[in-house]
Structures are given as structure tokens and as C-alpha cells.
Amino acid sequence: MWREGENQIARDNYTYRQTVTIDELDNHGLRVGEYREVRDIIFSPSGARTERLISKPSSTLKRLELTDQDFQDIRSVQPFLLTNDTKILYETKFKGEETIDEMPCWVLQVSPRQILEGQRLFQGLVWADKKDFSIVRSEGQAVPQIVTTKSENLFPHFTTIRQKVDGKYWFPVETYADDTLYFRNGPQRIKLIIRYANYKHFAANSVIHFDK
């Protein structure tokens, strides 16, 4: 039914550039702090998948502090893929039909069955192309929010848009969020943009040597 497994396997064999920008806004909507990083998802000469920072991440954030969970979300939750391996973690409920960019879609609500300690999961809605069941859009939140008596780690509501790559695979091209996080010491508006660009299929080069 789902083409997500095919999309995941394909994406694991593509290189691409990922640009992350997080803006911290004041009460008037003016930017007062920013985090920015650019990294390439590449393959080493041995064929191992790896990441390469294009430049040192820069940050002028004043109130927000990025955590391991934030970076885990950037890697695995915001470009959400509902594959055969991951769908066992979720319950899905049919919510209706909607047309996205002239594409008839099924709309499904996705919720974690349970969340184990240390897990980061997706909760929200996905839009699946009626023709081949590829997910073309997701909208929701990384869960759980982490609140203790000593600290708060809150996460924004986001939308991820996908486009067709090489005419057959639906890969994320942009994630964006514009949300207010309600901390105990006051609300903080945040803007997030993640762009995924320059998808290129990786093909290992091989050389055959013949004995004389």
C-alpha cells in the first residue's frame, strides 16, 4: 500500500544539502536572535553515509537553547516517513479527502501508540497521493514535549512539503514553522525553516583491473 519504504530506501541513496535557520522573535515580530547551519548529506569514499558541515554553525539566540532532541527532530521527525518499519509505532485514522496542488489526497491522522523513554515521534496529519499512496505533505509536532520541575524543552508545530525527485520519489524539500512556545517564564515566538536541496543519486565508482 504505502510507497514510504521505497521513498526511504531511495532517499538513503541520495546526497543533498540541508539548511537550517531558526529565528527568535520579540513581541513585535522582529528577529532578535538566529541559529543557522548548512550541511551536506554525502557519502565517504568507502560509500558510508555521513554529514559534512559547510561552515561552523552560527548562533545569536538569546532565550532559546537548542538540545539533542531538537537536532534529533531535524534529522528524523520533521522529514517524517511512515515506512513499514516505523508504522508499527503509530495509529492512523482516516480524516477525509483534500486536494493539494491539484493532487487528490487521502488525509490521515497519525498518533504514537506509546512513547518510550528517549523516543522522538511524530503526531499530526499526513496527506497521501490517492494514486500511489506517497505522502506529499505532513503537518504536526515532534512529541513528547519535555517538562520537568527544573527545565522545559518545547517543540514547535511544523509543516513539511515534499516534491517529486527524478520523476518518481517524493522527498522533503522544505519544513517550516511559525509558532509560540509557552515557557513558564513567558511565551517565545519561533520561526523555523529547513530546506533540502540539490538531491543527487549516489552511484559508487568501480574500476576493474585485468591481469596482463
C-alpha positions as CSV (number, residue, x, y, z in Angstrom):
1,M,0.0,0.0,0.0
2,W,2.5,2.6,1.2
3,R,5.4,3.8,-1.0
4,E,7.2,5.2,2.0
5,G,9.6,2.3,2.3
6,E,10.6,2.8,-1.3
7,N,11.0,6.6,-0.8
8,Q,13.1,5.9,2.3
9,I,15.4,3.4,0.6
10,A,15.8,5.8,-2.3
11,R,16.5,8.9,-0.1
12,D,19.2,6.9,1.7
13,N,21.0,6.7,-1.6
14,Y,20.8,10.4,-2.4
15,T,23.1,13.2,-1.4
16,Y,21.6,16.6,-0.6
17,R,22.2,19.9,1.2
18,Q,20.3,20.7,4.3
19,T,20.0,24.3,5.5
20,V,18.5,25.0,9.0
21,T,17.5,28.5,10.1
22,I,15.8,29.2,13.5
23,D,14.7,32.8,14.3
24,E,13.9,34.1,17.7
25,L,11.3,36.9,17.5
26,D,10.3,39.6,20.0
27,N,6.7,40.7,20.9
28,H,6.6,42.9,17.7
29,G,7.7,40.0,15.4
30,L,11.2,41.4,15.0
31,R,14.1,39.0,14.9
32,V,16.3,39.2,17.9
33,G,18.4,36.0,17.5
34,E,19.2,33.4,14.9
35,Y,20.7,30.0,14.6
36,R,21.9,28.9,11.2
37,E,23.7,25.8,9.9
38,V,24.4,24.3,6.4
39,R,25.5,20.7,6.0
40,D,25.8,18.3,3.1
41,I,24.5,14.7,3.5
42,I,27.1,12.8,1.5
43,F,28.9,9.5,1.1
44,S,32.5,8.9,2.0
45,P,34.9,7.4,-0.5
46,S,34.2,4.0,1.1
47,G,30.5,4.5,0.5
48,A,29.5,5.2,4.1
49,R,26.7,7.8,4.6
50,T,27.9,10.8,6.5
51,E,27.3,14.6,7.1
52,R,29.7,17.4,6.3
53,L,29.3,20.9,7.8
54,I,29.8,23.6,5.1
55,S,30.6,26.1,7.8
56,K,30.6,26.4,11.5
57,P,27.0,26.8,12.8
58,S,26.3,30.4,14.0
59,S,24.0,31.3,16.8
60,T,22.9,34.6,18.3
61,L,19.9,33.1,20.2
62,K,19.2,34.7,23.5
63,R,16.4,32.8,25.1
64,L,16.3,29.6,23.2
65,E,18.8,26.8,23.7
66,L,19.0,24.0,21.1
67,T,19.1,20.5,22.6
68,D,19.9,17.0,21.4
69,Q,16.2,16.4,20.9
70,D,15.9,19.4,18.6
71,F,18.7,18.0,16.4
72,Q,17.1,14.6,16.6
73,D,13.8,16.1,15.3
74,I,15.6,17.8,12.5
75,R,17.1,14.5,11.3
76,S,14.2,12.1,11.8
77,V,10.9,13.7,12.8
78,Q,10.5,16.7,10.6
79,P,11.2,14.9,7.3
80,F,8.7,12.2,8.6
81,L,8.5,8.9,6.7
82,L,5.8,6.4,7.6
83,T,7.6,3.2,6.5
84,N,6.8,-0.4,7.2
85,D,9.5,-0.3,9.9
86,T,8.0,2.8,11.7
87,K,4.3,2.4,11.1
88,I,4.1,-0.2,13.9
89,L,4.8,2.7,16.3
90,Y,1.7,4.7,15.2
91,E,-2.0,4.5,15.0
92,T,-3.6,6.0,11.9
93,K,-7.2,7.3,11.4
94,F,-8.9,8.4,8.2
95,K,-9.8,12.1,8.3
96,G,-11.1,12.7,4.8
97,E,-10.1,13.8,1.4
98,E,-8.4,17.0,0.2
99,T,-6.8,18.3,-3.0
100,I,-3.2,19.5,-2.6
101,D,-1.7,21.3,-5.7
102,E,-4.3,19.7,-7.9
103,M,-3.5,16.3,-6.5
104,P,-6.3,14.3,-4.9
105,C,-5.1,13.1,-1.5
106,W,-6.3,11.0,1.5
107,V,-5.9,12.8,4.8
108,L,-4.8,10.6,7.8
109,Q,-4.3,11.4,11.4
110,V,-1.1,9.8,12.8
111,S,-0.5,9.4,16.6
112,P,2.1,7.4,18.5
113,R,0.8,4.2,20.1
114,Q,3.1,4.8,23.0
115,I,6.3,6.8,23.6
116,L,9.2,5.1,25.3
117,E,11.9,6.9,27.2
118,G,14.2,8.7,24.8
119,Q,12.0,8.3,21.7
120,R,11.1,11.2,19.4
121,L,8.0,10.6,17.3
122,F,5.6,12.4,15.0
123,Q,2.0,13.4,15.8
124,G,-0.2,15.1,13.3
125,L,-1.7,14.8,9.8
126,V,-0.3,13.4,6.6
127,W,-1.6,13.8,3.0
128,A,-1.2,10.8,0.8
129,D,-1.5,10.8,-3.0
130,K,-4.5,8.7,-3.9
131,K,-2.7,7.2,-6.9
132,D,0.3,5.6,-5.2
133,F,-0.1,6.4,-1.5
134,S,3.1,8.5,-1.4
135,I,3.0,11.1,1.4
136,V,3.2,14.5,-0.2
137,R,2.8,16.7,2.9
138,S,2.9,16.3,6.7
139,E,1.8,18.7,9.4
140,G,2.2,18.2,13.1
141,Q,4.6,18.2,16.0
142,A,7.5,16.2,17.4
143,V,6.5,14.6,20.7
144,P,6.7,14.5,23.6
145,Q,7.2,17.9,25.0
146,I,9.7,17.6,27.8
147,V,8.7,19.4,31.0
148,T,10.2,18.8,34.4
149,T,10.3,20.8,37.6
150,K,13.7,22.2,36.6
151,S,13.5,22.6,32.9
152,E,11.3,22.8,29.8
153,N,12.0,21.6,26.3
154,L,9.2,22.6,24.0
155,F,8.9,22.0,20.3
156,P,7.0,23.9,17.5
157,H,4.2,22.8,15.3
158,F,5.6,22.4,11.7
159,T,4.7,21.6,8.1
160,T,6.9,19.6,5.7
161,I,6.4,19.8,2.0
162,R,7.6,17.2,-0.4
163,Q,8.2,17.2,-4.2
164,K,8.9,14.6,-6.7
165,V,12.6,13.9,-7.4
166,D,13.8,12.3,-10.6
167,G,10.1,11.9,-11.5
168,K,9.4,9.1,-9.1
169,Y,10.4,9.7,-5.4
170,W,8.7,12.1,-3.0
171,F,11.4,13.7,-0.9
172,P,11.1,16.6,1.6
173,V,12.1,20.0,0.2
174,E,11.0,22.3,2.9
175,T,10.0,22.3,6.6
176,Y,8.6,25.5,8.1
177,A,7.2,26.5,11.5
178,D,5.9,29.8,12.9
179,D,4.8,29.0,16.5
180,T,4.8,30.4,20.0
181,L,6.3,28.2,22.7
182,Y,4.7,28.9,26.1
183,F,7.5,28.6,28.7
184,R,6.9,29.2,32.4
185,N,8.9,32.5,32.2
186,G,6.9,33.7,29.3
187,P,6.0,33.0,25.7
188,Q,8.6,32.9,22.9
189,R,7.8,33.1,19.2
190,I,10.0,31.0,17.0
191,K,10.4,30.6,13.2
192,L,12.0,27.5,11.7
193,I,12.9,26.8,8.1
194,I,14.7,23.7,6.9
195,R,15.5,23.4,3.2
196,Y,16.6,20.2,1.5
197,A,18.2,20.9,-1.9
198,N,20.4,19.5,-4.6
199,Y,19.2,15.9,-4.4
200,K,21.6,13.8,-6.4
201,H,21.6,10.0,-6.7
202,F,24.8,8.4,-5.3
203,A,26.5,5.9,-7.5
204,A,29.7,4.3,-6.4
205,N,32.5,4.3,-9.0
206,S,34.2,0.9,-9.5
207,V,37.3,0.1,-11.5
208,I,38.0,-3.4,-13.0
209,H,41.7,-4.3,-13.4
210,F,42.7,-7.1,-15.8
211,D,45.8,-9.2,-15.4
212,K,48.2,-9.0,-18.4
